[in-house]
């Protein structure tokens, strides 16, 4: 008997309820999922003592969910993180349920990831990024910052760090404006009236602020201070420029009285920023993968590449290599090309020189430590590059010609269609090995390219073709 609309709605309700219970159990007790849902989980030990990395992935007909978060050995630090994840899940699934009639065979998606930044002894900034898409032209982007003090087993409030008064807020406003005006990405989109409202709002406790060893970052939600085209702006201010705004205790904690030695930069110019400048005389294409490695999906993609005798280039994030060095090692051992994709996927054109150098050099170092080899190419996050970035990176900058949008559709057949419509000699195909659905898409794309007679090579091999 053909199911009625009511029956479909009931099934969707129970499916959503099951996933919510499963993930809720995962983040609270880390127990085994019940066999009737489609959620998988994995726990990895991070490079930082006392911090594990948890991954939960759900693949359903109407939605896909991927969640990554840290778990501390100190259980008192985990409660607020669990609450944030569960609330995000509940809001997303409620929206899926409200819009179930409009999905029309498309999959909604929720992806929660995080960056981890040590900024003082036993202290870490945990910066969550949430991206979701249900219906409509645009997705939703949000962020959440936690500042953890491992030794004292507590979270630090940003208002403990700043001398929060009218003068401090005026100074932060001017510093942010100066950084925004010099940013190629944000200068055209940030609205000063929104920034002023944010600064003057008495309820603003600077919960979006976090520290690194060199800078203070303000991470804004989409539309909070800028037009949607700016995404989620992340503005950095050099720590020494914020020094007078910090409390005496935090000036001492961050050791602002002693200037560290600035890292040297490479002056080597990038060679291939624009792929249109290259010529291709052989029927070759390059598969490239961003934002990994992933302990499960990357391994599955490597196996497929072996089966098709294909080579690829993996543009890896330093913080992901830090979490999963074995996955990076396997990429190197199988003879694929390793690329630098920065440490934490920041828009380098919005950063200062010191922070840009740190993003690149930390990634070079962690890839070298994991694999014994240096990366040979570089891909700027969002394709954003300027003269300062060109001067610093010291590696060929590689963009792409075909964006498969695998991160958005999570649909292998849609990915294949995009490739089929746009493929030509010398194409550079952009995919992301952090998504489970991309593994299936890679298999379809490899089979198609083989049938069409394309040789799959690394980007360096592609650009060196006569």
C-alpha angles and dihedrals in degrees: 000000000000111000116248124230089255091053091051091050092050091050091049090050093053091044092054092045091052093051092047091052091046096051092040088055090047096054094041104038107002089225126156117285118244112257096241098070130072099231122124126191139197135184123204131181111240127220088255119084113248096014126103127186118230124197126190121182127185124187115190132160094254102030146019125211129191120178128181122180141152125253119204126211085229101077095200089070094056101062098078092044090052091050091051093050095046092048091050090050094049093049092048095048091046089055091048089053092049092051100037093119092054098051091082096188095319122121123238115218140207122187122180117182134160144208123217119211122183106211104166137002109308091351126116136181110219110198115189121199119197122194122178138169127189110149140337132047098298136048129221123256126190139158140205129196128206123182109203128199103196096187095052092037095229144100119254119229116225090230088065089062100046130061089231110206138120093274092051091051092049090051093048089049092054093044092051092047091051092051093045094050090053093048116097090202101047108027094084096046110038113098112214093207089060091047090051091051090051092049095047097044107113089207090061106106093172091251089159093062123104138168137231126182091269109024149031114232130203111198115195130196121243111282092008095113104351146042116278093257088071092062111201105341117220113192123191127203120191109254093235090059089055094045097102091050095059126088118257090252092055094044086059093043092053091044092230092164090069117059114213122224112271114239115248119243133219116246094202110129120233114251109202111032093139115043090198087074090066127083126215122205098169131063096254135134134186126226111207129188125202136196099022169099102149120186095227109020096045091052091051091050091049089055091052091049089053091052091054095040088238132149126211142180120241116203100201132197113231094226090053092050087049089056097039110027092155091062091052090048091054091052090055095043091054092054100250123143120260121216134189114238095173127265100276109006097258122161099255093203088067094053133083123246096263094050092046091052090049093050091053103036095045088054093048089051097048092048090050092049092049099044109017089239136093121235113258101201138035134215118193114223110256088006087275114153136152137173093280092052092046090053095049107040098073092198135086109275112227126192126174143250100207122045106193093193088219090151090060106038101033082200116127093199092053089050090052091049092054091051093048093050096049109028120124139143110302096019118158109208120207119212136150122234094199092079123081092211089059090065091064090043091054091055091053093046094048092051091049095047092048091051090050091052100248122152113219113221139160119272091251090055090046095053093044092057113119 
